[in-house]
Amino acid sequence: MFQLGKTIVSEDILQKDFVCNLSACRGACCVDGDAGAPLTADETKILEQIYPKIKPFLRKEGIAAIEQAGTWVTGSEQDLETPL
């Protein structure tokens, strides 16, 4: 464990891959942050394939964002991510 500001952080964070826990956060980091959720190249292909199937379940704001930017974008640091 180490301290980062006022937060105690497990050293596991340095060795384990990032994984969303949507049941815990309800997508808060994807909404409140300055970038979308991080993606791999394989995940971008999956999003392109499943978008027509999940579109009816998305909010109109989500559909508008995807229709404008696509199912994924390249972020400011050239990382793949979901559109905001």
KEVOVEX-980762 format. One record per residue: residue in three letters; chain; x, y, z of N, C-alpha, C in turn. Coordinates in pm, 1 decimal, decimal comma, always signed. Layout:
SITE   r c   n_east  n_north     n_up  ca_east ca_north    ca_up   c_east  c_north     c_up
SITE ala A        X        Y        Z        X        Y        Z        X        Y        Z
...
// end
This chain:
SITE   r c   n_east  n_north     n_up  ca_east ca_north    ca_up   c_east  c_north     c_up
SITE met A    +84,9   -117,8     +0,0     +0,0     +0,0     +0,0    +89,5   +124,2     +0,0
SITE phe A    +38,4   +230,7    -62,7   +108,0   +358,3    -55,8     +4,6   +469,1    -49,2
SITE gln A    +48,9   +585,5     -8,3    -41,8   +698,3     +6,7    -25,0   +791,6   -112,0
SITE leu A   -136,9   +831,5   -169,8   -140,3   +926,6   -279,4   -234,2  +1037,0   -235,9
SITE gly A   -178,5  +1149,4   -195,0   -260,9  +1254,2   -136,2   -321,1  +1203,7     -7,4
SITE lys A   -452,6  +1208,8     +2,8   -522,8  +1160,7   +121,8   -578,7  +1020,0   +103,0
SITE thr A   -536,3   +953,5     -3,6   -591,1   +822,5    -37,0   -485,3   +713,5    -22,5
SITE ile A   -522,6   +602,4    +40,3   -436,6   +484,8    +49,4   -467,7   +396,4    -71,3
SITE val A   -364,6   +360,3   -147,0   -381,4   +286,7   -271,7   -306,6   +153,7   -263,8
SITE ser A   -370,9    +48,1   -309,6   -307,3    -83,0   -315,1   -203,8    -85,0   -427,3
SITE glu A    -91,6   -149,4   -403,3    +11,3   -161,7   -506,8    -34,7   -250,8   -621,7
SITE asp A   -143,9   -323,8   -602,9   -199,9   -405,0   -711,6   -231,3   -319,7   -833,7
SITE ile A   -264,0   -194,4   -811,1   -300,1   -105,7   -921,7   -185,3    -90,2  -1020,9
SITE leu A    -63,6   -111,5   -975,9    +53,1    -99,7  -1062,4    +74,3   -222,7  -1149,8
SITE gln A    +12,1   -334,5  -1113,1    +36,5   -459,8  -1183,4    -86,1   -517,9  -1252,6
SITE lys A   -204,7   -472,9  -1218,4   -326,5   -532,1  -1273,9   -388,8   -439,8  -1377,6
SITE asp A   -455,4   -500,7  -1474,7   -523,5   -424,3  -1578,7   -645,8   -353,2  -1523,1
SITE phe A   -681,8   -242,7  -1586,3   -800,6   -166,8  -1549,9   -924,8   -245,6  -1588,7
SITE val A  -1021,2   -251,5  -1499,0  -1148,8   -316,8  -1527,3  -1260,0   -232,6  -1466,4
SITE cys A  -1360,8   -200,9  -1545,2  -1476,0   -126,8  -1493,0  -1560,2   -217,8  -1404,2
SITE asn A  -1615,3   -160,0  -1299,3  -1712,4   -229,0  -1215,1  -1840,2   -145,4  -1222,2
SITE leu A  -1915,8   -163,4  -1329,8  -2032,9    -79,3  -1353,8  -2138,7    -89,9  -1245,4
SITE ser A  -2148,7   -204,1  -1179,6  -2248,0   -216,1  -1073,0  -2211,5   -129,0   -953,6
SITE ala A  -2084,3    -96,8   -938,0  -2041,0    -11,5   -827,1  -2042,8   +136,2   -865,0
SITE cys A  -1996,4   +168,1   -984,1  -1979,8   +309,9  -1019,6  -2092,8   +365,7  -1105,6
SITE arg A  -2169,0   +279,3  -1170,0  -2276,5   +322,2  -1261,2  -2223,4   +412,5  -1373,3
SITE gly A  -2097,0   +392,3  -1410,9  -2037,6   +468,9  -1520,0  -1995,3   +609,4  -1483,9
SITE ala A  -1981,0   +639,6  -1355,7  -1949,3   +776,0  -1311,5  -1820,5   +828,6  -1373,1
SITE cys A  -1716,2   +746,5  -1380,9  -1589,7   +796,9  -1434,4  -1601,0   +825,3  -1583,7
SITE cys A  -1685,9   +755,2  -1652,4  -1704,3   +779,4  -1795,2  -1785,6   +905,8  -1820,3
SITE val A  -1865,7   +946,2  -1724,0  -1950,5  +1064,0  -1738,9  -1881,9  +1188,4  -1685,3
SITE asp A  -1819,9  +1178,2  -1566,6  -1762,5  +1294,9  -1500,6  -1620,3  +1325,6  -1543,6
SITE gly A  -1552,3  +1233,7  -1608,8  -1413,1  +1254,9  -1646,1  -1400,0  +1338,9  -1771,8
SITE asp A  -1276,4  +1358,3  -1814,1  -1251,9  +1437,0  -1934,6  -1227,9  +1348,7  -2056,8
SITE ala A  -1244,6  +1217,4  -2039,3  -1228,8  +1123,0  -2149,2  -1326,6  +1008,3  -2128,2
SITE gly A  -1350,0   +933,9  -2234,7  -1437,7   +818,4  -2223,4  -1366,1   +700,0  -2161,0
SITE ala A  -1434,2   +587,8  -2157,0  -1375,2   +465,9  -2101,6  -1263,6   +416,7  -2193,2
SITE pro A  -1152,7   +369,1  -2136,4  -1043,1   +318,8  -2219,5  -1083,4   +190,7  -2292,0
SITE leu A  -1033,4   +175,6  -2415,3  -1066,8    +59,9  -2498,0   -941,5     -1,5  -2558,9
SITE thr A   -949,2   -130,5  -2588,2   -846,1   -196,3  -2668,6   -893,1   -195,0  -2814,2
SITE ala A   -802,5   -224,7  -2905,9   -839,2   -230,6  -3047,6   -947,2   -336,1  -3071,3
SITE asp A   -936,8   -449,1  -3003,2  -1038,7   -554,0  -3017,0  -1175,0   -505,6  -2969,2
SITE glu A  -1176,6   -427,6  -2861,6  -1304,1   -377,1  -2808,4  -1369,5   -278,2  -2903,8
SITE thr A  -1289,8   -200,3  -2979,6  -1349,7   -107,2  -3075,9  -1426,1   -183,8  -3183,4
SITE lys A  -1371,4   -297,2  -3225,6  -1438,9   -380,1  -3326,6  -1569,3   -437,4  -3271,9
SITE ile A  -1565,6   -479,3  -3145,8  -1686,2   -533,1  -3082,4  -1793,5   -425,3  -3074,1
SITE leu A  -1755,6   -304,3  -3033,1  -1853,6   -195,3  -3022,9  -1917,1   -165,3  -3158,1
SITE glu A  -1836,5   -165,8  -3264,2  -1891,0   -142,0  -3398,0  -1992,7   -249,4  -3435,3
SITE gln A  -1964,7   -374,0  -3398,7  -2053,7   -485,1  -3433,5  -2183,8   -483,4  -3353,5
SITE ile A  -2176,7   -450,2  -3224,9  -2295,8   -461,3  -3140,1  -2379,3   -334,0  -3134,0
SITE tyr A  -2327,1   -223,5  -3185,4  -2401,2    -97,5  -3174,5  -2545,3   -108,2  -3225,8
SITE pro A  -2570,6   -164,7  -3343,5  -2710,4   -173,3  -3389,3  -2801,1   -250,5  -3292,8
SITE lys A  -2744,0   -349,4  -3223,4  -2824,0   -429,9  -3130,9  -2853,1   -357,2  -2999,7
SITE ile A  -2759,2   -273,5  -2953,5  -2778,6   -205,1  -2824,5  -2837,7    -65,5  -2838,6
SITE lys A  -2840,5    -12,6  -2960,3  -2890,4   +122,9  -2983,1  -3028,7   +146,9  -2922,6
SITE pro A  -3124,7    +53,8  -2934,2  -3257,7    +79,1  -2877,1  -3258,1    +96,2  -2724,5
SITE phe A  -3152,2    +52,6  -2658,6  -3146,5    +59,8  -2512,8  -3070,7   +182,4  -2461,7
SITE leu A  -3011,8   +260,3  -2552,3  -2932,8   +377,2  -2513,7  -3020,5   +501,2  -2500,2
SITE arg A  -2974,9   +594,5  -2416,7  -3043,3   +723,7  -2406,1  -3019,7   +802,4  -2533,9
SITE lys A  -3108,2   +897,0  -2562,3  -3094,9   +975,3  -2686,0  -2963,4  +1052,0  -2690,1
SITE glu A  -2911,5  +1093,4  -2573,4  -2783,8  +1164,9  -2569,3  -2668,4  +1072,8  -2610,2
SITE gly A  -2675,8   +946,5  -2567,6  -2573,3   +849,2  -2605,1  -2575,6   +818,9  -2753,7
SITE ile A  -2695,0   +803,6  -2807,2  -2709,0   +778,7  -2951,1  -2654,2   +896,5  -3030,1
SITE ala A  -2686,8  +1017,7  -2987,8  -2638,5  +1137,3  -3057,4  -2485,8  +1144,2  -3055,7
SITE ala A  -2425,2  +1111,6  -2941,6  -2278,6  +1114,6  -2931,0  -2215,1  +1012,3  -3024,1
SITE ile A  -2274,1   +893,7  -3029,5  -2219,6   +788,4  -3115,4  -2241,8   +822,1  -3262,3
SITE glu A  -2358,4   +875,3  -3296,0  -2385,8   +911,5  -3435,0  -2291,3  +1022,2  -3481,8
SITE gln A  -2253,9  +1111,8  -3392,4  -2164,8  +1222,5  -3428,1  -2018,3  +1178,9  -3433,0
SITE ala A  -1973,0  +1104,3  -3330,4  -1830,3  +1073,0  -3317,4  -1794,2   +930,4  -3356,9
SITE gly A  -1891,9   +840,0  -3358,5  -1863,8   +698,9  -3382,8  -1868,5   +620,4  -3252,9
SITE thr A  -1853,9   +489,2  -3261,5  -1861,8   +404,7  -3142,3  -1736,4   +414,4  -3057,0
SITE trp A  -1628,3   +471,0  -3111,5  -1505,1   +493,4  -3036,1  -1431,5   +611,9  -3097,6
SITE val A  -1344,2   +671,5  -3018,8  -1265,9   +786,7  -3064,4  -1120,2   +767,9  -3021,2
SITE thr A  -1033,1   +845,7  -3083,5   -893,7   +851,0  -3040,8   -879,6   +973,3  -2951,9
SITE gly A   -835,4   +952,9  -2828,5   -823,9  +1060,9  -2731,5   -704,5  +1151,0  -2757,4
SITE ser A   -690,2  +1251,3  -2672,0   -584,0  +1350,9  -2687,9   -444,6  +1290,2  -2677,3
SITE glu A   -432,3  +1177,0  -2608,6   -302,6  +1110,1  -2597,2   -294,4   +988,5  -2689,4
SITE gln A   -376,7   +989,7  -2794,6   -381,1   +883,5  -2895,2   -427,6   +749,1  -2839,7
SITE asp A   -498,8   +752,1  -2726,8   -556,3   +630,7  -2669,5   -695,1   +609,0  -2727,8
SITE leu A   -736,7   +484,7  -2741,1   -871,4   +452,0  -2786,7   -965,8   +461,5  -2667,8
SITE glu A  -1083,2   +522,8  -2688,3  -1179,4   +539,6  -2579,4  -1319,8   +556,7  -2635,0
SITE thr A  -1418,1   +541,9  -2547,4  -1556,5   +565,8  -2587,2  -1578,9   +716,0  -2598,9
SITE pro A  -1672,8   +758,8  -2684,1  -1702,9   +901,9  -2690,5  -1775,8   +945,7  -2564,0
SITE leu A  -1760,2  +1071,8  -2528,6  -1830,5  +1124,3  -2411,1  -1971,7  +1162,5  -2447,2
// end
